[in-house]
Amino acid sequence: MSSFESHLRSAVARDIEDVELTEEVKQMVMASCDVRGILESWNVHPVLVHGNEWRGYCPDHIAHDGHPQHLPKWFMNAGNGDCICFTSGKASNFVYVAKRIYRLGTIEETIRKLTNGEALVLPKPDFIVNDSANASMEECDRHRQEELQKGISLMNRLLANGHVSDRCLEYFANDGITKDTVDFLGICSIESGYLEGRAMIPFLNANHEVCGYVAVNYMGEEWWVKKTYDKMHKIDSDVTEESVRNNYRKTLYCPGFQSRSHLYGQYEVLNGVENLDRLVVVEGERDAIKLLQEGIDCVSIHGTSLKQEQRIMLKKMNPKELFLGFDMDVAGCVATNKAVKALFDEMESISIMNFPEGKDPKKFNRSQLLAVIDDAIKSSNENYEARMAIIANAKKEQEKKA
């Protein structure tokens, strides 16, 4: 008997009116019923996008108005049924929507209706874990921890030395980041070894201890390619500049560091403060550094992918207003789209900041940033539509090339 069935029976035995719609139950419901058939019966006109998201017309609007909206702005996670309508801004779940449409009294009744009274089944696992796999995973975890400790030790040695080159300071100054900010955040530079020419930005945990770093190349791609090529060519005459260039990475994270469990700025500057009035979420660490320097509460998610652990951390910080300040390129627009849907049900207020195309948040001063925040409050829906248009145009270009 599944854990859900056990929970359901015990709930009925205790004469409890309904069952809890946990994450496990959501996934089991989605795996146990004909989702496409049900959505089609609601006139949603569902389309499965990338195999993990349903898109169509909002079933609540259809039930209320008797006809679909002008545009399909309803999205549903194919794994757990969490959904959102970008016309009304309301988030819900497949089971709750079904409960309203079928006008049923409890979640239990709704689940029985969706599954035609059949027992729930667990989703198929992505992989099978056995003793050999467990041993391999444990070995990988030990290796990761060893590499992480080496990286932390390196960062602590650099902090004890506290050296920052003039070229490194010039690199940050180009974004308006001052020497005082660089010193306050413990940013160091390395002049030799495989990390030569990189600015080392330390990451802190809740205990204000170093838990990792990001190494940013401040000397430029061409300098790195030439230096690396000259070194490798002495060893292997067949090596080419192109092959070296393909291995270039502007940013390198500490080996073993898990960025999914960290928000840069949360402990480095904000000291874990909760219940902020406003909080801006950006992609890169330098974006966050610039905004924090300008007195704007901000965290970085280390890229464009907002992980579940980071969502939980943002929810715990509990800002009254959350602003998404991702770049206006295609990757940033896609990230904004996903972040809005992921956070909509967890945040009191979400607004989208629009920066001129080609400009990052770190290129703006305080007055300009505050102006963008004010615009986000007034026209967040329009800002969202603008980013969706960028995504649509990018898809059209890809289709043309194909």
N, C-alpha and C positions, 0 to 999 in steps of 0.2 A: 504494500500500500504506500502511495506517495506521501510526502510530508504534507502536501496540501489536503489530500483526502483525510489524513489523520486529523489535521486542524479543523477541517469542515465537520467531521463527525463529532469531535469533542465540543465544537461550538453548538451544534444542534442538541447534543446531550445536555449542555448547560442552559439550553433554551435562550441562546443569544440570537438576537435578531439577524445579524449579518456576519460576514467574514471579512477579515482584513485583506485588502488588495495589496499584497506585498510585491516586491520586484520579482520574486520567484513565481508567484501566482500569475502576474502579468505575462511573463514569458511562456508559462505553461498554457495559458489561454490562447495566445497567439499561435502556439505550435499545435493546438488541438482543434482548431476550427478552420473553416474555409473562409479566410479573410477576404480574398478577392470576391467570392460569391456574395458575401454579406455586404461588402461595400457597393457592389453593383446593384444589389437589391435596394440600397438606399439612394440610388442615382448619383453616387459620388463620381462616377466615371474614373475609376482609380487607374493610376499608372505607377508601376514599380520603378523607382529611380535608383540606379547603381546597386540594385539588389537588396538595399537595406532601408528604403524609405518609400512610403506610399504618398502620392500626391493626387489631389483631386478637388472637387467642390465640397464645401463644408456641409456635412450632413445636418448639423443643427440649423443652419440657415435654410436648407431645403425643407426640413420638417416645420420650421416656423413660418417661412414665406410661401411655401408651396412651389418654389422654383429655385434653381441654383443661382449662385452669384454670377457676375459677369466674367470673372476670372477665377481659375482654380488656385486658391491661396490657402488650401488646407493641407497640412503635412502630418504624416504619422510614422513614427518609428516602427519598422517592420519586426523588430525584436521584442519590444515590450508594450507596444500600442500607445505610448505617450504621443499626444498630438497637440497641434496648435493651429489656430485660424488667424492669419495675419490681417484679415479684414476687421474682425472684432477685437483681436489681441488676446483672446481667451485660450488658455491651455487646459487640456483635459486628458482623458485616457479612453481607449477603445471601449472598455467595459462600461465606463460612466456614460459615454455617448449612447451605447446600446441600451442602457437602463432608461435613459430619457426617451429614446425613440420608441422602444417597445412599451414604455410606461409601466415598468415593473417596479416592485417595491423594494427588493433587496439585491445585493451583489450576487448572492447565491443563485437566486432565480435567473438573473441575467446570464451568469456563466452557464447554467444548464441550458438556457435558450440558445446561446451562441454555439455550444458544442452538441446540440441535439440530445442532451442527456447522457452523452458518452463520458467516460472517465478521462480526466486530463492526462496528458502525456508530457514527459520532460522534453525540452528541445534537444536535438542531437548535439552531442559534444563536438567541439572543434578538433579535439585530439583525445587519444586514449592514454591515460597515465598508468604505467606499471612500475615495478620495482627498479628496472633498469633506467627508465625515464626519470624516476625520482632521484636516483643516485646521480645521474647526469645533471639534473637541475640543481641539486645541492652543491655539486662541484663547481658549477657555473656561478652560483651565489657566493661561494667561498672566494673564488677568483675575483669576482666583482668587488667584494669587500676589501680584499687585499689591495687591489688597484686604487680603490677609493681612499684608503688610508695613506697610500703613497702620495696621492694627489693632495690630500689635506696637509700632510707633513711638508710638502713642497710649498704650499701656500703659506703655512705658518712661518717657514724660514724666510720667505720673501717679505712677509709682514714685519718680521723682526729686523730685517735690513732696511725696509722702507724706501728702496730706491725707485725713482721715477725719472726716466730720461726726458730731455727737453723735447725730443721728437714725439714722445708719447703725450706730453702735455699739449703740444701743438695739435696733435690729432684730436684730442678732446675739445680743445679751444675752437676748432672749426665748427663744432656743434654748440658753441656757447657754454661749454662746461668748464668751470673755473678750476684753478689749482686747489683752492680750498675744498671744493667738492671732491676732487680726486683724492686728496689727503684724508678727508673725513671718511670716505668709503673704503680706505685701505687699498686703493688701486696701485699696483706695482708694475714695473716693466722688467723684461728679461733680455739680457744682451748676449746670451750665448746658449748653445745647446739646441735641441730640436724645437724649443719654443721661443727661439731668438726672434726679436722684433714684435713680440706680442705683449699687449696690456693684460695683466692678470686681475680680473674683477672677482673678489671673494664673495661667496655665498654664506649666509649665517642661518642657523636654526633657531628654535624657540629659546634655547639656552644661551644664545649669542656666541655660539662656537662655530668655527669654520666647518662647513659641511660639503664644500666643493668650490668650483671656480669656473669661469669661462675665460678663455684666452682669445683675445681679439687682435688680429694682425693690424698694426698701425703703420707699418712700413709700405703697404701696398702690394697688390698681386704681382706686378712685374718684378719688384725687388725679390719677392719670395721665389718666383719661378726661376730667375737667373741664378740666385744663390744655390737653390736646390739642384738645378740642372748641372751647374759647374761641379758640385760635389759628387753627384751620381755619375756624371760622364767620366770621371777619373776611374770609377770602379767598373762601369759598363759602357763601352763605346757605342753600343747600339741604342742607348736611351735617347729619346727625342724630347724636345721642349713641349710638344703637344701632350705626350704621355705624362710629363711632370705637371703641366697645367691642369690636366684632368683630375689630379689628386689635390688640387688647391682647395683649402677650406678657410674662409675668412674667420670663422669662429670655431674653436675647439673646446668642448666641455670636458671637465675633469673625468677621467676614466672611472666608471662605476657610479657616477653621479646620476640620480634619477630625477630629471627635471619635472616629471609628472607630479612629484610630491613637494614642489617648491614654487613659491611666488616671489620673484626678486623684488625687494623693497618692503616686504611685509615685516621682516625683522631687522633688515639692514638699516632702515630709516624709521619706519612707522612703529617699530617695537611691538608688533602684534596688537595694536590698538583696534578695538571693536566699536561698532555703532558710529562709524564715520558719517558725516553729512554727505560727502561726495567721494567717490573712488573711481579713478580712471584705470582701465585695463588696456595695456599696450602689448605689442609683440616683443620687442627687443629690450635688452638691459639698458642700452644707452638712451633709448626713448624714455624709459622709466627714470633714469638718472637725471635727465634734463628736466622732466616735469617735477620731480621731487625737489630739485634745486630751485625751481620757480615757485615752490611753496604749494604745489598741487599734489594731493595725496594720490599715489599711483603705484601699481604693481605691474610686473612683466610676467608673461606666461612662457617665456623662452621660445618664442616662435609663433606659429599660427594655429597650433592644435591645442584647444582647451581640454585638458584631461579631467576625468571624473574626480580625482583627488583634489585638483585645483578648484573645481566647482564647489566641493565641500568646504574648502578653505575660504573661498569667497563668501559662501553662505554664512560661515561662522563670523567673518568680519562684519557682516550685517550692515552694509552701507545703506543710507536712506535713498541715495541715488547712485546707480552704477552707470558709467559711461564706457562704451567700447570705442577705443581709439586706434583701430588697426589701420595699416596702410591702405591706400586707395588703388593698389594693384589687384590683379585677379585673385592671387592667393589671399590677400587681406580681405577682399570682399567675400570670398567663400568662407573664410574663417568667421567673419562677422555673421553671416547667415547661420552657420552652425551654432555659434555661441548664443545667438538670440534664442534659438529654439531650445538649446540646452538649459539656459538660465531663466527662461521666461516664467516658469512655474515656481522658481526659488527666490527671485528678487522682487522687492517691492516696486522698483522703478528701474527701467533700462532705457538708455538713450544712446544714439549712435552719432559719433563725431565724424564729420566729413572734412578731410584735409584736401587742399588742391592736389590734383593728380601729379604724382612724381615727387611730392614733398612728404617727408616723415615728420612725426610729432616733434622729434628733437630739433627740427629746424625752426621752431616757433619760440617767440619770447612769451612772457607771462600774459601780457595784454592780449596778444593774438590767441593764445590758448584759451583764455577765459571767454573770448569772443566766439571761438569754435564751440565751447561748452554751452554757452547761451543759445547758439544756433541749434545745437543738438536737442536742447529742451523744447524749443519752439517747433522744430521741423524734423523730428526723429523718423517719422514715417516716410517723408520725402527722401531723407538721407538713405534709408533702407532701400527704397525703390531705385535710387541712383546706383547703389552697389549691385543690386540684382541686374540692372541693365548692363553693367560692366561684365558680369558673369555670362549673361546671355550673348553679348557680342563676342566674348572669347570663345564660347561654344560654337558660334556660327563660323568663326575663323578656323577653328579646328575641323569643322565639317567640310569647309571649302578645301583645306589642305588634304583631307582624306579623299 
